[in-house]
Amino acid sequence: MIQSKFNRTFLLLIVLLGLILLSLSSGEIRIEFKDVILSLFGKSTSYNNSLIQNLRLPRILGGAAIGAALSISGLLTSTALKNPLADSGILGIQSGATVGALITLLLLPSLTNILPLFSFAGGLVAFILLLIITTSSSGFKPGKIVLVGVAINSIGTSIIGIITILNVYKLRDAITWLSGSLVTITKSQMGIILIYTGIFILISYFLIPVLKVLLLEDSGIINLGYNPVFLRIIVSLIAVMLASIGVAFSGVISFIGIIAPQLAKRIVGQNLTYLLPCSAVIGGVLIVTTDLFQKIVFSPMEIPVGILIGVLGAPLFIVLAKGEQNG
């Protein structure tokens, strides 16, 4: 059984690598698979090398990493907050992170290398506000999470709109980014995304024992000698950071944090040891597949991935919300 779960995740990883290769060859200008491989090592023509290494690879590999980050962020958030619909996009964390990123781009445009940290600050403010409102004297209220999160998200979206309108000329290059686009990811940014994502996904893996404790009721957690609020905050901080990585370089991409973990549960079950890596791979698959779809269907036009994911994710969210209500 264990071997079977590992094999399923490994198979998904192979699928992801295949999709990345297919996406590298696809676009307005088609490149043969052989030339794609050669270009990765700088052995093709100078044009192919530049197109693959400087444009397509950062977009696709960065997008896959962002999908993994958002997926793990959603898994951590839903576990910590005891609500399967708790995604960073729905709860306002991504919009808060976007506000932090926009303010940084306006006031400190030279500090783009640490943009995820400023996004994290914005997302953290949104999360703290969420936690304060949903925690009363009688304890944490997971049932209020989505309702309060939608309100916070609305506030964040309004602030984003105000900032963008007041600074439309300074932020004209960020308009596409705000819709959840991978187009603006550069080669240097790809490195930053991979490093940040790798570090915090690794940290998430070491937090699995904590996540298993958080699956219990708060009374049970207290009986084990742990503070549920403290554990919830630790896990949520990592979730906010992972969501902020995506926001900093691709804007708001909602629903990945709901879709990927839910699909992973159907493939490998509820065991977090297998669920976490499977969710990460599925998150990458979803982003790369969506980007490949838009290149095939809409090229030479560019439809931001965030918009297309929203088309897919919104109906699924309604189905899940209805299931929660019936449950």
matplotlib code that plots the C-alpha trace (Angstrom):
import matplotlib.pyplot as plt

x = [0.0, 2.8, 4.7, 1.5, 1.1, 4.7, 4.4, 1.4, 3.2, 6.3, 4.1, 2.6, 6.1, 7.0, 3.8, 4.9, 8.3, 6.7, 4.3, 7.3, 9.1, 6.0, 5.4, 9.1, 8.6, 5.2, 4.4, 4.1, 7.4, 7.5, 10.8, 11.5, 12.0, 15.6, 16.4, 14.7, 17.0, 20.1, 19.0, 18.8, 22.6, 23.3, 24.1, 21.4, 21.3, 21.8, 18.2, 16.9, 19.2, 18.0, 14.3, 14.4, 16.7, 15.7, 12.0, 10.3, 12.2, 11.8, 8.1, 7.4, 9.7, 8.9, 5.2, 5.5, 7.3, 4.6, 1.9, 3.6, 4.0, 0.3, -0.8, 1.2, 0.1, -3.5, -2.9, -1.3, -3.9, -6.9, -5.3, -4.3, -7.7, -9.7, -11.6, -11.1, -12.2, -9.4, -7.3, -4.9, -6.8, -10.2, -9.1, -7.6, -4.0, -3.0, -4.7, -2.8, 0.4, -0.3, -0.8, 2.6, 4.2, 2.6, 3.7, 7.3, 7.3, 6.2, 8.5, 11.4, 11.6, 15.3, 14.5, 12.8, 15.1, 13.4, 10.0, 8.6, 9.4, 7.4, 4.6, 4.8, 4.4, 1.2, -0.1, 0.8, -1.3, -4.3, -3.8, -3.5, -6.7, -8.4, -7.2, -8.2, -11.7, -12.3, -10.9, -13.3, -13.1, -14.6, -11.9, -11.2, -14.2, -13.3, -16.8, -16.3, -13.1, -14.4, -17.0, -14.4, -11.8, -14.1, -14.6, -10.8, -10.2, -12.7, -11.0, -7.6, -8.9, -10.3, -7.0, -5.2, -7.7, -7.1, -3.3, -3.4, -5.7, -3.6, -0.4, -1.5, 1.6, 4.1, 2.4, 1.4, 3.7, 2.1, -1.4, -1.0, 0.9, -2.1, -4.2, -2.0, 0.5, 3.7, 4.9, 7.0, 9.1, 12.7, 15.7, 17.0, 13.5, 13.1, 16.2, 14.7, 11.3, 13.0, 15.1, 12.3, 9.8, 12.3, 13.2, 9.6, 8.3, 11.1, 10.1, 6.5, 7.6, 9.2, 6.0, 4.0, 3.9, 2.5, -0.1, -1.1, -1.6, -3.7, -6.1, -7.4, -9.9, -8.4, -9.3, -7.4, -4.4, -4.4, -4.6, -1.4, 0.3, 0.4, -1.0, -3.3, -3.1, 0.7, 0.8, -1.8, 0.2, 3.5, 1.9, 0.0, 3.1, 4.7, 1.5, 1.5, 5.1, 4.5, 1.5, 3.5, 6.2, 3.5, 2.0, 5.4, 6.2, 2.9, 0.2, -3.0, -3.8, -6.7, -8.1, -4.8, -4.7, -8.1, -8.0, -4.6, -4.9, -8.4, -7.2, -4.2, -6.5, -8.3, -5.0, -2.9, -5.4, -5.3, -1.8, 0.1, 3.4, 2.2, -0.4, 2.1, 4.5, 1.5, -0.2, 3.0, 3.3, -0.4, -0.1, 2.8, 0.9, -2.2, -0.2, 1.9, -1.1, -3.2, -0.3, 0.2, -3.5, -3.6, -0.5, -2.1, -5.6, -5.0, -1.5, -0.3, -2.5, -1.6, -4.4, -3.1, -3.1, -4.9, -7.9, -8.1, -7.6, -10.4, -12.7, -11.9, -11.7, -14.8, -17.3, -15.2, -15.3, -19.1, -19.3, -17.0, -18.9, -22.2, -20.6, -19.5, -22.9, -24.6, -22.0]
y = [0.0, 2.4, 1.5, 2.1, 5.6, 6.4, 5.1, 7.3, 10.4, 9.4, 8.9, 12.3, 13.7, 12.1, 13.6, 17.0, 16.7, 15.6, 18.6, 20.9, 19.6, 19.9, 23.4, 24.4, 23.3, 24.9, 28.6, 31.0, 29.5, 25.7, 24.1, 20.4, 18.3, 17.5, 21.2, 21.9, 19.4, 20.9, 24.4, 23.5, 22.8, 25.7, 23.4, 24.6, 27.7, 31.0, 31.9, 28.7, 28.9, 32.4, 31.6, 28.5, 29.7, 33.3, 33.2, 29.8, 28.0, 30.8, 31.0, 27.3, 26.1, 29.2, 28.5, 24.9, 25.9, 28.6, 25.9, 23.7, 26.6, 27.6, 23.9, 23.3, 26.7, 25.6, 22.3, 23.9, 26.5, 24.1, 21.8, 24.6, 26.3, 23.1, 24.1, 22.4, 25.6, 27.7, 28.8, 31.8, 33.4, 33.1, 34.1, 37.4, 36.4, 36.7, 40.1, 41.2, 39.9, 41.7, 45.0, 44.5, 43.8, 46.8, 49.2, 47.8, 48.2, 51.8, 52.8, 50.4, 49.1, 48.2, 45.5, 43.0, 40.2, 40.3, 41.0, 37.8, 39.1, 42.3, 40.2, 38.1, 41.2, 42.1, 38.6, 38.3, 41.4, 39.9, 36.6, 38.2, 40.1, 36.9, 35.1, 37.9, 38.0, 34.3, 33.7, 34.5, 34.1, 30.6, 29.5, 29.3, 29.3, 27.5, 27.9, 31.6, 31.4, 31.6, 34.3, 36.5, 35.7, 36.8, 40.1, 40.6, 39.6, 42.2, 44.9, 43.8, 43.8, 47.3, 48.6, 47.0, 48.8, 52.2, 51.8, 50.7, 53.6, 56.2, 54.9, 53.6, 54.9, 53.6, 50.2, 49.8, 46.8, 45.2, 45.1, 41.7, 40.5, 41.3, 38.9, 36.0, 35.9, 33.9, 36.1, 38.5, 35.8, 36.4, 34.0, 35.5, 35.5, 31.8, 31.1, 33.1, 31.3, 27.9, 28.7, 30.1, 27.4, 24.6, 25.9, 26.4, 23.1, 21.3, 23.1, 22.1, 18.5, 18.7, 20.1, 17.0, 15.8, 19.2, 19.0, 15.6, 17.1, 19.9, 17.3, 16.7, 18.9, 21.7, 20.0, 16.9, 19.0, 20.7, 17.2, 16.3, 19.3, 21.6, 25.0, 24.8, 28.5, 28.5, 25.5, 27.0, 30.2, 28.4, 26.4, 29.4, 31.5, 29.0, 28.9, 32.6, 32.7, 30.0, 32.0, 35.2, 33.6, 33.1, 36.5, 38.3, 36.9, 35.9, 37.9, 36.4, 32.8, 31.5, 28.0, 26.0, 25.6, 24.0, 22.0, 20.3, 19.0, 17.7, 15.8, 14.5, 13.1, 11.1, 9.8, 9.0, 9.4, 11.4, 10.4, 13.7, 12.0, 11.2, 13.9, 16.8, 15.8, 14.7, 18.0, 19.9, 17.9, 18.3, 22.1, 22.2, 20.1, 22.4, 25.5, 24.1, 22.4, 25.7, 27.7, 25.1, 25.2, 29.0, 28.9, 26.3, 27.9, 31.6, 32.2, 34.7, 36.4, 35.9, 35.0, 35.1, 31.7, 33.2, 34.0, 30.5, 28.8, 30.9, 29.6, 26.1, 26.7, 28.7, 25.9, 23.4, 25.8, 26.0, 22.1, 21.8, 24.6, 22.8, 19.6, 21.3, 22.7, 19.3, 17.7]
z = [0.0, 1.0, -2.2, -4.2, -2.8, -3.5, -7.1, -7.7, -6.6, -8.7, -11.7, -11.3, -11.1, -14.4, -15.9, -14.6, -16.2, -19.5, -19.3, -18.7, -21.7, -23.9, -22.7, -23.4, -27.0, -27.4, -28.1, -31.0, -32.2, -32.0, -31.0, -31.5, -28.4, -29.4, -29.7, -26.3, -24.6, -26.4, -25.5, -21.8, -22.0, -24.3, -27.2, -29.7, -31.8, -30.0, -30.7, -29.3, -26.3, -25.5, -26.0, -23.8, -21.1, -20.7, -21.5, -21.4, -18.7, -16.0, -16.8, -16.8, -14.0, -11.9, -12.5, -11.4, -8.2, -7.5, -8.1, -5.5, -3.1, -3.3, -3.0, 0.2, 1.5, 1.0, 2.7, 5.7, 6.0, 5.8, 8.3, 10.8, 10.5, 10.3, 7.2, 3.8, 2.0, 3.7, 0.8, 0.9, -2.0, -0.5, 3.0, 1.8, 2.5, -1.2, -1.5, 1.6, 0.2, -3.1, -1.2, 0.4, -2.9, -4.6, -1.9, -2.2, -6.0, -5.6, -2.7, -2.9, -6.5, -6.2, -3.6, -5.8, -4.7, -1.3, -2.6, -1.1, 2.4, 1.8, 0.4, 3.5, 5.6, 3.8, 3.9, 7.6, 8.4, 6.7, 8.5, 11.9, 11.3, 10.3, 13.4, 15.7, 14.3, 14.3, 17.8, 20.6, 24.4, 23.9, 21.5, 17.8, 15.5, 12.2, 10.9, 10.6, 8.6, 5.1, 5.8, 7.5, 4.9, 2.0, 3.8, 4.3, 0.7, -0.4, 1.6, 0.2, -3.4, -2.9, -1.6, -4.6, -6.9, -5.2, -5.3, -9.0, -10.1, -8.2, -9.7, -13.0, -14.9, -12.4, -12.2, -15.8, -16.1, -13.1, -14.5, -16.1, -13.1, -10.8, -12.8, -12.0, -14.9, -15.3, -18.2, -16.1, -14.3, -15.2, -15.1, -11.8, -10.3, -11.2, -9.0, -6.1, -6.5, -6.4, -3.4, -1.3, -2.3, -1.7, 1.8, 3.0, 1.5, 3.3, 6.5, 5.9, 5.7, 9.1, 10.4, 9.6, 13.3, 14.2, 11.5, 12.8, 16.2, 14.8, 13.3, 16.8, 18.6, 20.7, 23.9, 22.8, 21.8, 25.2, 26.9, 25.0, 26.6, 23.5, 23.0, 19.9, 19.2, 19.2, 16.8, 14.6, 14.3, 13.5, 10.7, 9.3, 9.2, 6.9, 4.8, 4.5, 3.4, 0.7, -0.6, -0.6, -2.8, -5.5, -5.1, -5.3, -8.8, -10.4, -8.7, -7.3, -8.3, -6.3, -5.8, -6.3, -2.6, -2.6, -5.8, -5.5, -1.9, -2.6, -5.7, -3.8, -1.1, -3.7, -5.0, -1.9, 1.0, 4.1, 5.4, 5.4, 4.8, 1.2, 0.9, 1.2, -1.7, -3.8, -3.3, -4.3, -7.5, -8.4, -7.8, -10.3, -12.8, -12.6, -13.3, -16.1, -17.7, -17.6, -19.0, -21.8, -22.5, -22.9, -25.1, -27.4, -27.5, -27.2, -28.7, -29.7, -27.0, -23.4, -20.9, -17.3, -15.6, -12.6, -14.7, -16.3, -12.9, -11.5, -14.2, -13.1, -9.4, -8.8, -9.7, -7.6, -4.7, -4.9, -5.0, -1.9, -0.1, -0.7, 0.5, 3.7, 4.2, 3.7, 6.0]

ax = plt.figure().add_subplot(projection="3d")
ax.plot(x, y, z, "-o")
ax.set_aspect("equal")
plt.show()
